[in-house]
């Protein structure tokens, strides 16, 4: 691995054939609206899918803005996407997020501070966070249908009053979060993309910081944890290079033995990495 970042000292202070294209999205059409529905195939690129029977009122499955799919009369549906659509009060799939921009308080049915976690995994972090901060509206993002559905099912089973989940990528938050709407962004153990040629795929990039700066009000915070020292240094370098907009209020190379160790919520990945003897690197950055 070619990491060449100079470590920064830690700060230990708490903190269309057969269809038509609309807006880059392929939607199905039919030559005979009275014909009985047939089994159809639907899919999103890179997702597993199965054949399911269509229904007369089966709504079109669309892609996120800019999504691409070969024009075809056949569509594929991931069964977990249908399951997600059966519990809209707990989880929202990606194509239905845009109308909530600037209106998330209506979805939560109350006005409250709004915190967002990118990559909720098994939901253990937001579940615990909701117990500690019942005054906050919490939204968790995941990119896989099955995992997103499981998170929605978890929220429903535990009756997490002000925790919701959405199927979306972290880089896309600007398409469904309004400027100044989000008060805290939490990123726990994102993919570090270890090889130098892969660094361009890392979540934290100058463009992402620009987006966060727009979406957060002054005083908004970014909480970040990773087991990867190189990614920790990378992220610290980005924020320090943008110090006229961000203050790093907390940074440590060993979270569990830091000033915030007793307050830390251990995630599933964190427990796994700790069991292998890896430290947890963490930082908090505040928007000026």
N, C-alpha and C positions, 0 to 999 in steps of 0.2 A: 504494500500500500504506500502510495506516495504522498504522505501528509507532510506539509512543510510550514505549518502554522506555529508561531511562537506563543506558548501558553501565557495567558494573562493572569495576574495574581487574583486569587479569590477574594470576593467581598462577602463578608459574613454578617451583614446587617439585614434583619428581616424585611421584610418588605411591606323519369318515372314511368316506366311501363307498368301497367296494372296499378298505378297509384299516382298520387300527385305529391309534389314537394312544396311544403309550406314552411318558410323560414328555416330552410336547411333540414327539415324533418320530413321523412317520408310517411305519408298517411295512406291507408288503403282506400280503394274505391271498388265498386262492383258494377257490373253491367246489368244485374237483375236484382233490385232491392227486395223483391218479393221471394227470392230464392231462399230455400232453407239453408241455415248456416252449415258450413262444412268444417272439418278439422283443419286447423291452420297452424302454421309454424311462425314463431316470432323470436327474435333474438337481438341482443346487444352484442357488439364485438367483444370477444374474449370471455363471454359468459356461457356457462353450460345451459342447456335448454332441453325440454322434452316436448313431445307432441301432446296437445290437450284439445278437447272438443271446444269449438267456438260456441257462443251463445248469441241469440238475436240481438241482445243489447250490449254485446262485448265492445267495450270502448277501445279505440286504437291505442296501441302501445307506441309511444313516441320516444325519440332519443333526446338527450340533452341538447341545447342549442349548439349547432356546429357538428352534431353527430353524423356519421356516415354509415350507409348501409346499401348494398346492391339493390337496385330497383327490381322488385319481384312481386308476384301475386301471393307469394307464400310469406308467412310471418311466423316467428318463433317467440314463444313466451317462456320466460323463466318462471316456474311455478311459484317461487317465493315472491316474485313481483305481484302476482295475484293475491298472495297472502298479505303482503304489505297493504294493498288497496282495501283489504277487508278491515283494517284497523286504523283509519285515518286520524282518529283522535289521539293516537300514540306515536305514529310514525308517518313520515311523508316521503314519497319517492321523488327522485330528482326532477322529473318533468313538471311537478306540481309545486315547486318551491318558489318560483319567481313571483307569483301573486302575493306571497307573504312578505316581500321586501318592504320594510318600514311598518309592517303590521303584525310583527310577531307577538306583541302583547295581546292581540285579539285571539291568536291561536292558544296562548296560555291562559286566556281569559282573566288577565290582570296585568297591570303595569308594575314592573319590578326590574331591578338590575338584570341584565341579560348576559350570560356566560356561555361560551361555545367551546366544546372539546372536539378537536380534529383527531379522529381515530379512536373510537370508544372501545374497540376490542370486545370484551365480554360485559362491559357496562359496570364493572366493579367500582371504577373511580367516581362516576357520576352518581351511582347509588349511594355511596358514602358521603359524597359532597352534598347531596340533597338533604341528608340528615343533619349535617353541620350548618348548612345555609338554607333553611327553608324559605328565606325571604328572597331567594334568587331564582329566576327562570333559567333552566339548564337545557341546552340542546347539544346532542352528541351526533357526530357524523361518522358514517361508515360507507365504504364503496361497494361492498358486496351485498347482493340481495338477501342471501340466506342469513348472514350475520346481522343485517339491519332488521330483518323480521324477528330474529331472536331477541334483539334488543327491545323492540317494540313489545314483544310478548313478555319480557322481563318487567318493563315499566307497567304493563297492565296487571301482571300477577302480583307485583309488590305495591300496586296502586301508588306509584310515584307521582304525586300530585302535580309537580311542576318540573318534571323531566320528560323530554321528548327526544326522538331520534329522527334522523333524515339520511337518505341514501344520496350522498354527494361527495365530491372530492374537495379537499381543503383549498386547492388553488381556485376553486369556483365560487368561493363565498361571496365575492363581489356581485354575483348574479342574483343573490337572494337576501343579502344583508345590505341595509341602507347606510349611507354615511353617518357616522356617529352613533349607530344603533347598538353596537356590541361593546360591552364593558370589560370583558376579559376573554382572552383566547388561550386555551390550554392545549399543549401538544406534548403528549407522552410517548416516548420511544418510537419516533417515526423511522422509516427505513433510512439508514445512513448512506446507502449507495456508496459503498466503500471505495471502489476503484475510481481513480481520478477521471477517467473518461465518462463516469456515471454521475459526477458531482452536479451536472446540469439538471439532473432529475430530483435533486433534494428539494424538499418543501421550502426551506428558508433560502430565499434569493432576494436580491435588491428589489425586484419587481413585487415580490410578495410583501416585503416590508412597506413598500409604497401603498399597497392595497390596504394593509392593516392600519396604516397611519390615517387613511381616509375613513375607514369603517369604525374607528374607535374615537371616543371623545378624549380631551385632555385628561390625563390621569388613568386612562385605560391601561391594562396590564397584559403582558404575554408571559405565561408560565410554561417553561420548557424543561423536559427531562430526557436524558439519553444515557445509554450504557457505552456509547462510542465517543472516545476522547477526541478523535479527529473532527467529528461532527460538532461536538461541543465547542471546540476552538473556532471552527468555521462560523458558527452562529454568533459567538462572541465577537469575532472580527467584524461581522456584518453590522451588528448594533453599534459597536465602538466607532466604526467608520461613518455612522449616521448619527453621531452624538448630538447634533443640533436638534434632532427630533425625538431621540430616545435616551433615557437614563437607565443604566443597568443598576438596579437597586439591590440585587442579590445574585451571587454566583459562587458555586462551590464545586469542587471535584470529588466530594464525598458527602452526599446529601444526608446519609443516615447518621453521620457524626457531626453534622453542622448545627447551626442555631435553629434551623427549621426542621431538624430531624424528627422531633417528637410530634410535629404537626403533619408530617408527610403521610399521604394516602398511598399505600403500596399497591401497585397495579399487578396484574397477572404476569406481564412480561418482566416487570421489575423483580418480582419474587423469583422468577426463573433465572434471571441474570445474576441476582445476588447469590443464589444457591451454587452458582459456578464461580463465585469469588470475584465477580465484577463489581466495581463501584458504580454508584449512580451520580452522574453529573447533572447539575441543575442550575437554572438561572431565571431571574425575573427581570423583565424590561418594562419600563413605564413610559407611556407616551407623554411628551412634553405639552 
